Amino acid sequence: ISPKNKEDYAMNLKFKNEILDTVKFADTHTRKKLDEYVEALDFDVIKEMQVVMYVGRDWDKEDSLSPEEYYQSVREDFDRRWNTKEVETYQMLQKIQFVDYLKAGIKYLNLN
């Protein structure tokens, strides 16, 4: 399913609102403030956000799974190897295109 033809698809994530709020925050604050904002989030939010970010980065490489199946596949992969909150947050925020990937993941998963 491509982002263009999935209008009827909508995925509901536990921390959807926190992820959407982070993107809104990113649009109106400096990167330093964004980093501080994300670092203050709960680890479970960080985990979900990181999965959405990677889905957004790589969605165009996956055409055999639905968006929900792809999200679950990526999440299951991460669930086998999470590190500490600090390490996961750092790795996510080191991506220069962190916000762009997050926005792409939101669009692909139809979270907005």
C-alpha positions as CSV (number, residue, x, y, z in Angstrom):
1,I,0.0,0.0,0.0
2,S,1.5,3.3,-1.0
3,P,0.9,6.5,1.0
4,K,-1.1,7.7,-2.0
5,N,-3.8,5.0,-2.1
6,K,-4.4,4.2,1.6
7,E,-6.9,6.9,2.5
8,D,-9.1,4.3,4.3
9,Y,-6.2,3.0,6.3
10,A,-5.5,4.5,9.8
11,M,-3.2,3.0,12.4
12,N,-3.8,3.8,16.0
13,L,-0.7,3.8,18.2
14,K,-0.6,4.1,22.0
15,F,1.5,7.3,21.9
16,K,0.2,8.8,18.6
17,N,-0.6,12.1,20.3
18,E,2.9,12.4,21.8
19,I,4.4,11.7,18.4
20,L,2.2,14.3,16.7
21,D,3.0,16.8,19.4
22,T,6.7,16.3,18.9
23,V,6.4,17.1,15.2
24,K,4.4,20.3,16.1
25,F,7.0,21.2,18.7
26,A,9.8,20.6,16.1
27,D,8.1,23.0,13.7
28,T,8.2,25.9,16.1
29,H,11.4,25.4,18.2
30,T,15.1,25.1,17.7
31,R,16.8,21.7,17.3
32,K,18.3,22.1,20.8
33,K,14.9,22.6,22.3
34,L,13.6,19.7,20.3
35,D,16.3,17.5,21.7
36,E,15.5,18.5,25.2
37,Y,11.8,17.9,24.6
38,V,12.4,14.4,23.2
39,E,14.9,13.5,26.0
40,A,12.2,14.3,28.6
41,L,9.7,11.9,27.1
42,D,9.0,8.5,28.6
43,F,11.0,5.6,27.2
44,D,7.9,3.8,25.9
45,V,7.1,7.0,23.8
46,I,10.7,7.1,22.6
47,K,10.4,3.4,21.5
48,E,7.2,4.0,19.5
49,M,8.6,7.2,18.0
50,Q,11.8,5.5,16.9
51,V,9.9,2.8,15.2
52,V,7.7,5.4,13.4
53,M,10.9,7.2,12.4
54,Y,12.4,4.1,10.9
55,V,9.2,3.2,9.1
56,G,9.3,6.8,7.7
57,R,12.8,6.4,6.6
58,D,12.4,3.0,4.9
59,W,8.7,2.7,3.9
60,D,9.5,2.9,0.2
61,K,11.7,-0.2,0.4
62,E,8.7,-2.3,1.6
63,D,5.9,-3.2,-0.8
64,S,4.9,-6.7,0.4
65,L,3.4,-5.6,3.8
66,S,0.6,-3.3,4.8
67,P,1.6,-0.3,6.8
68,E,0.4,-1.9,10.0
69,E,2.3,-5.1,9.2
70,Y,5.4,-3.2,8.3
71,Y,5.2,-1.2,11.6
72,Q,4.8,-4.5,13.5
73,S,7.8,-6.0,11.7
74,V,10.0,-3.1,12.5
75,R,8.7,-3.0,16.1
76,E,9.4,-6.7,16.7
77,D,12.9,-6.3,15.4
78,F,13.5,-3.4,17.8
79,D,11.9,-5.2,20.7
80,R,14.6,-7.9,20.4
81,R,17.4,-5.3,20.9
82,W,16.4,-2.2,22.8
83,N,19.2,-0.4,24.6
84,T,18.8,2.1,27.4
85,K,16.6,5.2,27.0
86,E,19.6,7.4,26.8
87,V,21.2,5.4,24.0
88,E,18.0,5.0,22.0
89,T,17.2,8.7,22.3
90,Y,20.7,9.7,21.3
91,Q,20.7,7.4,18.3
92,M,17.4,8.8,17.1
93,L,18.2,12.4,17.6
94,Q,21.6,12.0,15.8
95,K,19.7,11.5,12.5
96,I,19.9,14.8,10.8
97,Q,16.6,14.1,9.1
98,F,14.9,12.8,12.3
99,V,11.9,15.1,11.9
100,D,11.5,14.4,8.2
101,Y,11.6,10.7,8.8
102,L,9.1,11.0,11.6
103,K,6.8,13.0,9.3
104,A,7.1,10.4,6.6
105,G,6.3,7.7,9.1
106,I,3.2,9.6,10.3
107,K,2.1,10.0,6.7
108,Y,2.7,6.4,5.7
109,L,0.9,5.1,8.8
110,N,-1.9,7.7,8.4
111,L,-1.5,8.9,12.0
112,N,-2.6,12.5,11.5
